Amino acid sequence: MMQRIDITNQRFGRLIAIRFVERKSNGNAIWECACDCGKVKNIDSYALRKGITQSCGCLKIDSVKERYKTNEKFQSNVGNADNLRRSDGVYWASVTKGKKNKSGVVGVSFDESKNKWTAR
């Protein structure tokens, strides 16, 4: 059995390791961590020590909010729903081909269980 690295009370970004929870099947330890925002999450110790995980998810949310505040193009379009539609009034999201859409037609997909194309 591998020796567990004790990271109790150590800080990793916005997280503080509180206590060891369990060992995963791959040998990595899972630690209960408290985030500065108040949430408690169980996180892989490898991700903590390598800087892969630095918060419960609030860090990403905060950084996105900050980027939106400083993005002039985004700010100029806030509250302007007209940018979501084409000149004929059809929403762009309904006419653009999604990454998962293999038919090339919006609303048409292949139902593998029936082995047929279906329209929604």
C-alpha positions as CSV (number, residue, x, y, z in Angstrom):
1,M,0.0,0.0,0.0
2,M,1.3,3.4,-0.9
3,Q,2.1,6.0,1.7
4,R,-0.5,8.8,1.8
5,I,0.8,12.4,1.7
6,D,-0.8,14.4,4.5
7,I,-2.0,17.7,3.2
8,T,-4.3,18.5,6.1
9,N,-4.7,22.3,6.6
10,Q,-2.7,23.1,3.4
11,R,-4.0,25.7,1.0
12,F,-4.3,25.1,-2.7
13,G,-5.6,28.2,-4.4
14,R,-9.0,28.9,-2.8
15,L,-9.1,25.4,-1.2
16,I,-8.0,24.2,2.2
17,A,-7.6,20.4,2.7
18,I,-9.7,19.5,5.8
19,R,-9.5,15.7,6.1
20,F,-8.7,12.5,4.1
21,V,-11.9,10.9,2.8
22,E,-10.9,7.7,0.8
23,R,-8.5,6.2,-1.6
24,K,-9.6,5.8,-5.2
25,S,-9.0,2.6,-7.2
26,N,-6.1,4.3,-9.0
27,G,-4.4,4.9,-5.7
28,N,-5.1,8.7,-5.5
29,A,-6.4,10.0,-2.2
30,I,-9.6,12.0,-2.0
31,W,-9.6,14.9,0.4
32,E,-12.5,17.0,1.8
33,C,-11.7,20.6,1.1
34,A,-13.3,23.9,2.2
35,C,-13.4,26.6,-0.4
36,D,-13.1,30.3,0.4
37,C,-16.6,30.8,-0.9
38,G,-18.0,28.4,1.8
39,K,-18.6,25.3,-0.2
40,V,-17.1,21.9,0.8
41,K,-16.1,19.4,-1.9
42,N,-14.2,16.2,-2.2
43,I,-11.2,16.5,-4.5
44,D,-8.4,14.3,-5.7
45,S,-5.1,15.1,-4.0
46,Y,-3.2,14.9,-7.2
47,A,-5.3,17.6,-8.8
48,L,-4.8,19.8,-5.7
49,R,-1.0,19.3,-5.5
50,K,-0.5,19.9,-9.3
51,G,-2.7,23.0,-9.3
52,I,-5.3,21.4,-11.6
53,T,-8.1,22.1,-9.1
54,Q,-7.9,25.4,-7.2
55,S,-11.5,26.0,-6.2
56,C,-14.9,24.4,-6.0
57,G,-15.7,26.0,-9.4
58,C,-16.2,29.5,-8.1
59,L,-12.8,30.7,-9.4
60,K,-13.9,30.0,-13.0
61,I,-17.2,31.7,-12.5
62,D,-15.6,34.7,-11.0
63,S,-13.0,35.0,-13.8
64,V,-15.7,34.7,-16.5
65,K,-17.7,37.4,-14.8
66,E,-14.6,39.6,-14.7
67,R,-13.9,39.0,-18.4
68,Y,-17.5,39.9,-19.3
69,K,-17.1,43.2,-17.4
70,T,-14.1,44.2,-19.4
71,N,-15.3,42.9,-22.8
72,E,-16.6,46.0,-24.7
73,K,-18.2,43.9,-27.5
74,F,-20.1,41.8,-25.0
75,Q,-21.2,44.8,-22.9
76,S,-22.5,46.6,-26.0
77,N,-24.8,43.6,-26.8
78,V,-26.1,43.0,-23.3
79,G,-29.9,43.2,-23.3
80,N,-30.0,43.4,-27.2
81,A,-32.0,40.3,-28.2
82,D,-32.0,41.5,-31.9
83,N,-28.4,40.1,-32.2
84,L,-29.8,36.6,-31.6
85,R,-32.0,36.8,-34.7
86,R,-31.4,37.1,-38.4
87,S,-32.9,39.9,-40.4
88,D,-35.9,37.7,-41.2
89,G,-36.6,37.2,-37.4
90,V,-35.4,33.5,-37.2
91,Y,-33.0,32.8,-34.3
92,W,-29.5,32.0,-35.3
93,A,-29.4,29.0,-32.9
94,S,-32.2,27.3,-34.9
95,V,-30.4,27.5,-38.2
96,T,-26.8,26.8,-37.4
97,K,-25.6,23.2,-37.6
98,G,-24.6,21.8,-34.2
99,K,-21.5,19.8,-33.7
100,K,-23.5,16.6,-33.0
101,N,-25.8,17.1,-35.9
102,K,-24.8,14.7,-38.7
103,S,-27.8,15.3,-41.0
104,G,-27.1,18.9,-41.9
105,V,-30.7,19.8,-41.2
106,V,-31.7,21.4,-37.9
107,G,-34.1,19.3,-35.9
108,V,-33.3,16.1,-37.8
109,S,-31.4,13.3,-36.1
110,F,-30.7,9.6,-36.5
111,D,-32.5,7.4,-34.0
112,E,-30.2,4.4,-33.6
113,S,-32.8,2.3,-31.7
114,K,-35.2,2.5,-34.7
115,N,-32.5,2.8,-37.4
116,K,-34.4,5.7,-38.9
117,W,-34.0,9.5,-39.3
118,T,-36.5,11.4,-37.2
119,A,-37.5,15.1,-37.1
120,R,-38.3,17.1,-34.0
